[in-house]
Each structure stands twice: as C-alpha cells, then as structure tokens.
Amino acid sequence: MTEREPLQELSTRLAESFAQTIELLGALVAAVERFYEGSHCRFVSQKAAEVARRLGCSELEVFEIQVAGLLHDIGKIGYPESVLQKFPTEMTAEERRLYERHPELGWHILRKHSALHGVAELVLQHHERLDGSGFPQRLRGRQIRLGAAIIAVVDVFHNAVSKRRRDRRVVQESPPTPPEVAYRQYLSAVHHLEAKAGALYHPEVVRTFVELMEEERRQLGQKLLQAVPVNQLRPGMVVAENYYTSYGLLVVAQGEQVTPEMVPVLVRFAEVGEVPRKVLVWV
C-alpha cells in the first residue's frame, strides 16, 4: 500500500459520510411534506439543479443548489399541522410569523456543518424577492444569491401545482386530479411566474425554468402533469419525479413508464407510508 492510499480511502469515507448526512437530513425534511402530492423537496432539488446547469453555474454551485433544494424546508421540522397544511395567505398572523421563521431556523441547523455553509445561505434566502417583499432579511435584487433565486422559482411553482390541504397519509381512496384541473393549475403557476418575473422573481431563472417544464411536456407528447392514486396507475403513464422511501431507497425513477408489475409494488409501499398514495405522472 502506498502512502497515498490511506488518504484516498479516508477521503472516500468522508465523502460517503457527507452524502449519507445529506440523505438523512432529506429524510427528515420529508416528514413535513404530508400535504404535497409527491416529494416537494426532491422536485425542487432536481429542477433547481437542472436550471442551474442551464444557466452555466459551476459544478460546485450546482451541487450546493441541489442540496439546498433538498433541504430548503428543514426549518419547518416540528411545525404544527395548522401551519403545514395552509398556504401563507390562509394563515393567522401568529401562524404567518412562525412560517416566516423557517428559512432562518434552517440556516441555524445547516450552518453547524462546516461543509454546508454555502447551502445554509441559500436556504436562508429562498423566500427573498427582488423587490424586497420577501423574508427574513428583505433582501433586494443582486443581494439575493442566484441559487436562492432559482430555488424560489421552483418552490413557488411546485407549491402551486402539488400542495394540498389534506394529509396524504390518511387519504384512502380519491380520484385523480381531473386533467383539465391539472392543466389549469400548471398554466396558472406558469402565468404567475411570468407575470412577476423582474418584480418578484429573477427573469432569466423564470424563463429557463418554464422552458425546462415545456420541454418535458413536449418530449412526452404534450401530456399533462397529474396526481394519480397508486392503485389507479395505468401502463403507459410516465412517472414525473423520483420516489424514495424514508430510508433512501429509490422505488421508481422519474421518466419510467408505468408497467403492470410496478403498480402492486407501489401500492404496498403506499400502504405502509413509504411513498405517497398519489404520485405525479404525465398522462
């Protein structure tokens, strides 16, 4: 064994330990996603990273944005359901004050790890807006880091199309969202982002993200994004995002076509609460 081999082995172990730490934190964040169809944090993580690549960010920047997207709501751990299930406009003044603390709480959690300082800053800023109307620091324009601006856009979009007022764990049988409703939600979210680009959201980020979502729709033959109960999935539907168990096992991957064999497996995982009872698919 050469002198460098122990150092390389140590480096590999440290990298693996860091990745496991991120996955563990991601699993904790998943506990506050009960009112979403699908995984909110993983959607934000994946799409934000792709937007960052398209905008020419470095590999390190893309990695930090991907991790921050995964952990952006870590500050909500322990929040009451009265806050988690509501949209901000529905909250009482007290609930709103608590809600607006979650970026700073997330920052306090993540900054304790020396390798996550950059990630912590993105988490702190992901609710800031260009005109200074965001929180918690009321930053404006160039004061907001690009990574935070990217996460903000993807976060707003997914909240608009996937957040629900009911706990997905206790919904037994419900029909899928009708295609026309899903399409209206999609268009409404896109129109909001485009209307507020330059005022609330980074215009280049909005343009790049909308292009990404439209490209995905075209590649799938203009199919619609729809939340479908796992026991109502049909062959030919295309899974719209990755679905993991709480311990990090990938059950079904984004882009996979639904097969007859896949459905009973997803039903079993849904019955024990390891995947949502509804999954996002292109139909």
C-alpha positions in Angstrom: 0.0 0.0 0.0 1.4 3.4 -1.0 1.4 6.4 1.3 -1.5 8.0 -0.7 -3.8 5.0 -0.5 -4.8 5.6 3.2 -5.5 9.2 2.4 -7.6 8.3 -0.6 -9.6 5.8 1.4 -10.2 8.4 4.1 -11.3 10.9 1.5 -13.7 8.3 0.1 -15.1 7.5 3.5 -15.6 11.2 4.3 -17.4 11.8 1.0 -19.7 8.8 1.7 -20.4 10.1 5.2 -21.2 13.5 3.9 -23.6 12.1 1.3 -25.3 9.9 4.0 -25.7 13.0 6.2 -27.5 14.8 3.3 -29.7 11.8 2.7 -30.5 11.6 6.4 -31.4 15.3 6.5 -33.5 14.9 3.4 -35.5 12.0 5.0 -36.2 14.3 8.0 -37.5 17.1 5.7 -39.8 14.5 4.0 -41.7 14.4 7.3 -43.1 17.9 6.7 -44.3 17.1 3.2 -47.5 15.3 4.2 -49.6 17.9 2.4 -48.0 17.5 -1.0 -48.7 15.1 -3.9 -45.2 13.6 -4.3 -41.9 14.8 -2.9 -41.7 18.6 -2.8 -38.1 18.8 -1.7 -36.8 16.3 -4.3 -38.7 18.0 -7.1 -37.2 21.4 -6.0 -33.8 19.8 -5.7 -33.8 18.1 -9.2 -35.4 21.0 -11.1 -33.3 23.7 -9.4 -30.1 21.8 -10.2 -31.1 21.5 -13.9 -31.9 25.2 -14.1 -28.5 26.0 -12.6 -26.7 23.8 -15.2 -28.6 25.6 -18.0 -27.6 29.0 -16.6 -23.9 28.0 -16.6 -23.3 27.5 -12.9 -20.1 25.7 -11.9 -20.3 22.0 -10.7 -19.9 23.2 -7.1 -22.7 25.8 -7.4 -25.0 23.2 -9.0 -24.2 20.8 -6.1 -24.9 23.4 -3.5 -28.2 24.4 -5.2 -29.2 20.7 -5.5 -28.6 20.1 -1.7 -30.2 23.4 -0.7 -33.3 22.5 -2.8 -33.5 19.2 -1.0 -33.2 20.8 2.5 -34.8 24.2 1.9 -37.7 23.4 4.3 -35.7 21.8 7.0 -36.6 24.7 9.3 -40.2 23.5 9.3 -39.4 20.3 11.2 -41.6 20.3 14.3 -44.1 22.8 12.9 -47.8 22.2 13.7 -50.1 20.8 11.1 -52.1 24.1 11.3 -49.2 25.8 9.6 -48.0 22.9 7.3 -51.4 22.4 5.6 -52.1 26.0 4.8 -51.0 28.4 2.1 -49.4 31.6 3.5 -52.5 33.7 2.6 -54.7 31.4 4.8 -52.6 31.7 7.9 -53.4 33.7 11.0 -50.9 36.5 12.0 -49.3 34.2 14.5 -49.0 31.3 12.1 -47.5 33.6 9.5 -44.9 34.8 11.9 -43.9 31.2 12.7 -43.9 30.3 9.0 -41.6 33.2 8.1 -39.1 32.0 10.6 -38.4 28.7 8.8 -35.6 29.9 6.5 -33.7 31.3 9.5 -34.3 28.1 11.5 -33.0 26.1 8.6 -29.9 28.3 8.3 -29.2 27.7 12.0 -29.4 23.9 11.6 -27.3 23.7 8.5 -24.5 26.2 9.4 -23.4 23.8 12.2 -21.8 21.6 9.5 -18.7 23.3 8.0 -19.3 21.8 4.6 -22.9 23.2 4.4 -22.3 26.9 5.0 -23.0 27.7 1.3 -26.1 25.6 1.4 -27.2 27.3 4.6 -27.0 30.7 2.9 -29.2 29.5 0.0 -31.8 28.1 2.5 -31.8 31.4 4.4 -32.6 33.3 1.2 -35.0 31.1 -0.6 -38.0 33.3 0.3 -36.4 36.6 -0.6 -37.9 38.5 -3.5 -36.3 41.0 -6.0 -38.5 43.9 -4.8 -37.6 43.4 -1.1 -41.0 42.0 -0.2 -39.6 38.6 0.8 -38.3 37.3 4.1 -36.5 37.0 6.5 -33.9 39.7 5.6 -36.0 41.7 3.0 -33.1 41.5 0.5 -33.4 43.1 -2.9 -32.1 42.4 -6.4 -28.4 41.4 -6.5 -28.3 40.9 -2.8 -30.1 37.6 -3.4 -27.8 34.8 -4.4 -28.6 33.2 -7.8 -29.0 29.7 -6.2 -31.6 31.1 -3.8 -33.5 32.8 -6.7 -33.6 29.5 -8.6 -34.9 27.6 -5.6 -37.5 30.3 -5.1 -39.0 29.9 -8.6 -39.2 26.1 -8.5 -40.6 26.2 -4.9 -43.4 28.6 -5.9 -44.3 26.5 -8.9 -44.4 23.2 -7.1 -46.4 24.7 -4.2 -49.0 25.9 -6.8 -49.4 22.6 -8.6 -48.8 20.0 -5.8 -49.7 21.3 -2.4 -53.0 20.0 -0.9 -54.9 20.9 2.2 -55.3 17.2 3.3 -52.8 14.8 4.7 -51.8 12.4 2.0 -51.2 9.6 4.6 -54.8 9.4 5.6 -56.5 9.7 2.2 -57.7 6.3 1.4 -59.4 6.4 -2.0 -59.8 9.5 -4.0 -60.0 10.1 -7.8 -57.0 11.6 -9.6 -57.0 15.3 -10.2 -59.0 15.8 -13.4 -56.8 16.6 -16.4 -58.4 19.9 -17.1 -57.9 21.0 -13.4 -54.2 19.8 -13.5 -53.7 21.8 -16.7 -55.3 24.9 -15.2 -53.1 24.6 -12.2 -50.0 24.2 -14.4 -50.9 27.2 -16.6 -51.8 29.3 -13.5 -48.4 28.6 -11.9 -46.5 29.4 -15.1 -48.5 32.6 -15.8 -47.8 33.8 -12.2 -44.1 33.3 -12.6 -44.0 35.0 -16.0 -46.2 37.9 -14.8 -44.0 38.5 -11.7 -40.6 38.0 -13.5 -38.5 41.0 -12.9 -40.6 42.2 -10.0 -40.5 39.2 -7.6 -38.5 36.6 -9.4 -35.2 36.5 -11.4 -36.4 36.9 -15.0 -33.7 34.6 -16.5 -34.5 32.0 -13.9 -38.2 32.1 -14.8 -37.5 31.9 -18.5 -35.1 28.9 -18.1 -37.4 27.0 -15.7 -40.5 27.5 -17.9 -38.5 26.3 -20.9 -37.5 23.2 -19.0 -41.0 22.3 -18.0 -42.3 22.9 -21.5 -39.6 20.8 -23.0 -40.6 18.0 -20.7 -44.2 18.3 -21.8 -43.2 18.3 -25.5 -41.0 15.2 -25.0 -43.9 13.5 -23.5 -46.2 14.4 -26.4 -47.9 17.4 -24.6 -49.0 15.2 -21.8 -50.4 16.7 -18.6 -48.9 16.5 -15.1 -51.5 14.8 -12.9 -51.6 13.3 -9.4 -53.0 9.7 -9.6 -53.7 7.2 -6.8 -51.2 4.4 -7.0 -53.9 1.8 -7.4 -55.2 3.7 -10.4 -52.0 3.9 -12.3 -52.2 2.5 -15.8 -49.5 1.2 -18.2 -48.1 3.9 -20.4 -48.3 6.7 -17.8 -44.8 8.3 -17.2 -43.6 9.0 -13.7 -42.9 12.7 -13.3 -40.4 12.5 -10.4 -38.2 10.2 -8.3 -39.9 8.5 -5.4 -37.8 7.3 -2.5 -38.6 5.6 0.8 -37.8 7.3 4.1 -34.5 5.4 4.2 -33.4 6.5 0.8 -34.4 3.5 -1.4 -35.4 4.6 -4.9 -38.7 2.9 -5.6 -39.5 4.4 -9.0 -37.5 6.8 -11.1 -38.5 9.9 -13.0 -39.2 9.1 -16.6 -40.1 5.5 -16.0 -43.2 4.2 -17.8 -45.7 2.5 -15.5 -45.9 -1.3 -16.0 -48.4 -3.8 -14.7 -45.7 -5.2 -12.4 -44.9 -1.8 -10.9 -48.4 -1.0 -9.6 -48.7 -3.6 -6.8 -45.2 -2.7 -5.6 -46.2 1.0 -5.3 -49.4 0.0 -3.6 -47.6 -1.9 -0.9 -45.1 0.9 -0.3 -48.0 3.4 -0.1 -49.9 1.2 2.4 -47.0 1.5 4.8 -46.5 5.2 4.2 -43.2 4.9 2.4 -44.5 6.6 -0.8 -47.5 8.9 -1.3 -50.9 7.4 -2.0 -50.9 9.6 -5.1 -47.9 10.0 -7.4 -47.2 12.6 -10.1 -47.4 11.2 -13.6 -47.6 12.6 -17.1 -50.8 11.3 -18.7 
